């Protein structure tokens, strides 16, 4: 072996060894395109500081990949929500409470009226009928001869005596009813009756008034109130 070991052989051998070692190092530092796949990555190899800014875009995120537990507090703000993104099926039961409703957010057309109780001021409306009785739309004071006392009457267009004890009263509107009170005239007990429409001379919607005494129709003064 000493016979074949010369300076030239030794130099060429060292050169070959150096070439092989440097080419291997170069090959391992320069990877071929797409040669490193998912299986080549060890667990935990890709950390947050290894990810380039804006490297992960929306198309790179798999559907359902971002779970509720992965969202930071306050991560989803109002400006991040698309128009009409939150629909009715997306709202949990009782999730929208009173404090979350803006002023005038609930309008009349959104309210089921059957669920509402009586508002405090509505009790005043219940007493409106009493106010109508205290100041009716039409009333009259009529003499025994069928003459209307205008200063003490309202909403009455005409009064006509068609026969003794029978009076036809024309009101400024179509009445639904009337109330008659005989005026005391000092001749005993007098009864008074009223109806909407009556004889041919007093057709509806006129009010026919009859005054009686002792079972006989007699002329008698009366007061009348007409109802809408």
Secondary structure as the mmCIF struct_conf table of DSSP 4:
data_model
#
loop_
_struct_conf.conf_type_id
_struct_conf.id
_struct_conf.beg_label_comp_id
_struct_conf.beg_label_asym_id
_struct_conf.beg_label_seq_id
_struct_conf.end_label_comp_id
_struct_conf.end_label_asym_id
_struct_conf.end_label_seq_id
TURN_TY1_P TURN_TY1_P1 UNK A 2 UNK A 4
HELX_RH_AL_P HELX_RH_AL_P1 UNK A 7 UNK A 29
BEND BEND1 UNK A 30 UNK A 30
HELX_LH_PP_P HELX_LH_PP_P1 UNK A 31 UNK A 32
TURN_TY1_P TURN_TY1_P2 UNK A 33 UNK A 34
HELX_RH_3T_P HELX_RH_3T_P1 UNK A 38 UNK A 40
BEND BEND2 UNK A 41 UNK A 41
HELX_LH_PP_P HELX_LH_PP_P2 UNK A 42 UNK A 42
TURN_TY1_P TURN_TY1_P3 UNK A 43 UNK A 44
BEND BEND3 UNK A 46 UNK A 46
HELX_RH_3T_P HELX_RH_3T_P2 UNK A 48 UNK A 50
BEND BEND4 UNK A 51 UNK A 51
HELX_LH_PP_P HELX_LH_PP_P3 UNK A 52 UNK A 52
TURN_TY1_P TURN_TY1_P4 UNK A 53 UNK A 54
BEND BEND5 UNK A 56 UNK A 56
HELX_RH_3T_P HELX_RH_3T_P3 UNK A 58 UNK A 60
BEND BEND6 UNK A 61 UNK A 61
HELX_LH_PP_P HELX_LH_PP_P4 UNK A 62 UNK A 62
TURN_TY1_P TURN_TY1_P5 UNK A 63 UNK A 64
BEND BEND7 UNK A 66 UNK A 66
HELX_RH_3T_P HELX_RH_3T_P4 UNK A 68 UNK A 70
BEND BEND8 UNK A 71 UNK A 71
HELX_LH_PP_P HELX_LH_PP_P5 UNK A 72 UNK A 72
TURN_TY1_P TURN_TY1_P6 UNK A 73 UNK A 74
BEND BEND9 UNK A 76 UNK A 76
HELX_RH_3T_P HELX_RH_3T_P5 UNK A 78 UNK A 80
BEND BEND10 UNK A 81 UNK A 81
HELX_LH_PP_P HELX_LH_PP_P6 UNK A 82 UNK A 82
TURN_TY1_P TURN_TY1_P7 UNK A 83 UNK A 84
BEND BEND11 UNK A 86 UNK A 86
HELX_RH_3T_P HELX_RH_3T_P6 UNK A 88 UNK A 90
BEND BEND12 UNK A 91 UNK A 91
HELX_LH_PP_P HELX_LH_PP_P7 UNK A 92 UNK A 92
TURN_TY1_P TURN_TY1_P8 UNK A 93 UNK A 94
BEND BEND13 UNK A 96 UNK A 96
HELX_RH_3T_P HELX_RH_3T_P7 UNK A 98 UNK A 100
BEND BEND14 UNK A 101 UNK A 101
HELX_LH_PP_P HELX_LH_PP_P8 UNK A 102 UNK A 102
TURN_TY1_P TURN_TY1_P9 UNK A 103 UNK A 104
BEND BEND15 UNK A 106 UNK A 106
HELX_RH_3T_P HELX_RH_3T_P8 UNK A 108 UNK A 110
BEND BEND16 UNK A 111 UNK A 111
HELX_RH_3T_P HELX_RH_3T_P9 UNK A 113 UNK A 115
TURN_TY1_P TURN_TY1_P10 UNK A 120 UNK A 121
HELX_RH_AL_P HELX_RH_AL_P2 UNK A 122 UNK A 126
TURN_TY1_P TURN_TY1_P11 UNK A 127 UNK A 127
HELX_RH_AL_P HELX_RH_AL_P3 UNK A 128 UNK A 134
TURN_TY1_P TURN_TY1_P12 UNK A 135 UNK A 135
BEND BEND17 UNK A 137 UNK A 137
STRN STRN1 UNK A 138 UNK A 142
TURN_TY1_P TURN_TY1_P13 UNK A 144 UNK A 145
STRN STRN2 UNK A 148 UNK A 148
HELX_RH_3T_P HELX_RH_3T_P10 UNK A 150 UNK A 152
STRN STRN3 UNK A 154 UNK A 154
BEND BEND18 UNK A 155 UNK A 155
STRN STRN4 UNK A 156 UNK A 163
TURN_TY1_P TURN_TY1_P14 UNK A 164 UNK A 165
STRN STRN5 UNK A 166 UNK A 171
BEND BEND19 UNK A 172 UNK A 173
BEND BEND20 UNK A 176 UNK A 176
STRN STRN6 UNK A 177 UNK A 182
HELX_LH_PP_P HELX_LH_PP_P9 UNK A 183 UNK A 184
BEND BEND21 UNK A 186 UNK A 188
STRN STRN7 UNK A 191 UNK A 196
BEND BEND22 UNK A 197 UNK A 197
BEND BEND23 UNK A 199 UNK A 199
HELX_RH_3T_P HELX_RH_3T_P11 UNK A 200 UNK A 202
TURN_TY1_P TURN_TY1_P15 UNK A 204 UNK A 205
BEND BEND24 UNK A 206 UNK A 206
STRN STRN8 UNK A 207 UNK A 213
TURN_TY1_P TURN_TY1_P16 UNK A 214 UNK A 215
STRN STRN9 UNK A 216 UNK A 217
STRN STRN10 UNK A 222 UNK A 227
#
